[in-house]
Amino acid sequence: MSHRDPPGIVAPHIPADAYRRAAATGQPIVVVHHTTDPAGRPLRYYLLPLVVAGAAAMGCWGLVAALCALLDAAAHTATVIAQTAGPLGIGGITLKLARPKGK
């Protein structure tokens, strides 16, 4: 069975001949460990704020579209009611709510 060191150990072993030579002569042992550090931040740090801003923008545009549809429906409803009612008269004052289509 092969020996496996737990993760996180920088130098799992020093060769026996290097250790014995260092112990006999007092020479220091230099262990070099190469790592590759990323130059900048990973993409995931920028992705979350962009997703949140995109969702907020889509929600705002959805609210604007719903408001426009509601106002359009209200304008059509008012036009239909005004055309069907004809002129309204209250106390001798007559109001014509919609123009006739012939003029």
C-alpha positions in Angstrom: 0.0 0.0 0.0 1.4 3.4 -0.9 1.9 6.1 1.7 -0.2 9.2 1.3 0.2 12.4 3.3 -2.8 14.4 4.3 -3.5 17.4 2.0 -1.8 20.7 2.9 1.7 19.5 3.5 4.1 21.6 1.5 7.0 19.2 1.4 5.8 15.6 2.1 9.4 14.3 2.5 13.0 15.2 2.3 15.2 12.6 0.5 17.3 10.6 3.0 20.7 11.4 1.4 20.0 15.1 1.6 18.9 14.8 5.2 21.9 12.8 6.3 24.3 15.2 4.4 22.6 18.2 6.1 22.8 16.5 9.5 26.5 15.6 9.1 27.7 19.0 7.7 25.2 21.4 9.2 24.2 22.6 5.7 20.7 24.0 5.5 18.0 22.3 3.4 16.1 24.6 1.1 12.6 23.4 0.0 11.1 25.2 -3.0 7.4 25.0 -3.5 6.0 26.6 -6.7 2.5 28.0 -6.6 0.5 29.7 -9.2 -1.5 32.6 -7.7 -4.1 34.2 -9.9 -3.2 37.7 -11.1 -6.6 39.2 -10.3 -10.0 38.4 -8.9 -11.9 35.4 -10.3 -14.9 36.0 -12.5 -17.4 34.8 -9.8 -16.7 38.0 -7.7 -18.0 40.1 -10.6 -20.8 37.8 -11.7 -23.1 38.1 -8.7 -23.4 42.0 -8.8 -24.0 41.8 -12.6 -26.7 39.3 -12.2 -28.4 41.3 -9.5 -28.2 44.5 -11.5 -29.6 42.7 -14.6 -32.5 41.3 -12.6 -33.3 44.7 -11.2 -33.2 46.3 -14.7 -35.5 43.6 -16.1 -37.9 44.1 -13.2 -38.0 47.9 -13.8 -38.6 47.4 -17.5 -41.4 44.9 -16.6 -43.0 47.5 -14.3 -42.8 50.1 -17.1 -44.4 47.8 -19.6 -47.2 46.9 -17.2 -47.9 50.5 -16.5 -48.0 51.3 -20.2 -50.5 48.5 -20.8 -52.7 49.6 -17.9 -52.8 53.2 -19.1 -53.5 52.0 -22.7 -56.4 49.9 -21.5 -57.8 52.8 -19.4 -57.6 55.2 -22.4 -59.5 52.7 -24.6 -62.1 52.1 -21.9 -62.7 55.8 -21.5 -63.0 56.3 -25.3 -65.5 53.5 -25.6 -67.6 54.8 -22.7 -67.5 58.3 -24.1 -68.6 57.1 -27.6 -71.5 55.1 -26.2 -72.8 57.7 -23.8 -73.2 60.4 -26.4 -73.6 64.0 -25.1 -74.1 64.3 -21.3 -76.4 67.0 -20.0 -76.5 68.2 -16.4 -78.6 71.2 -15.5 -78.8 72.7 -19.0 -75.1 72.3 -19.7 -74.4 69.7 -22.3 -71.0 68.1 -22.8 -70.0 66.2 -25.8 -67.4 63.6 -24.7 -66.3 62.3 -28.1 -66.3 63.8 -31.6 -68.4 62.2 -34.2 -66.6 60.2 -36.7 -68.1 62.1 -39.7 -66.2 65.4 -39.1 
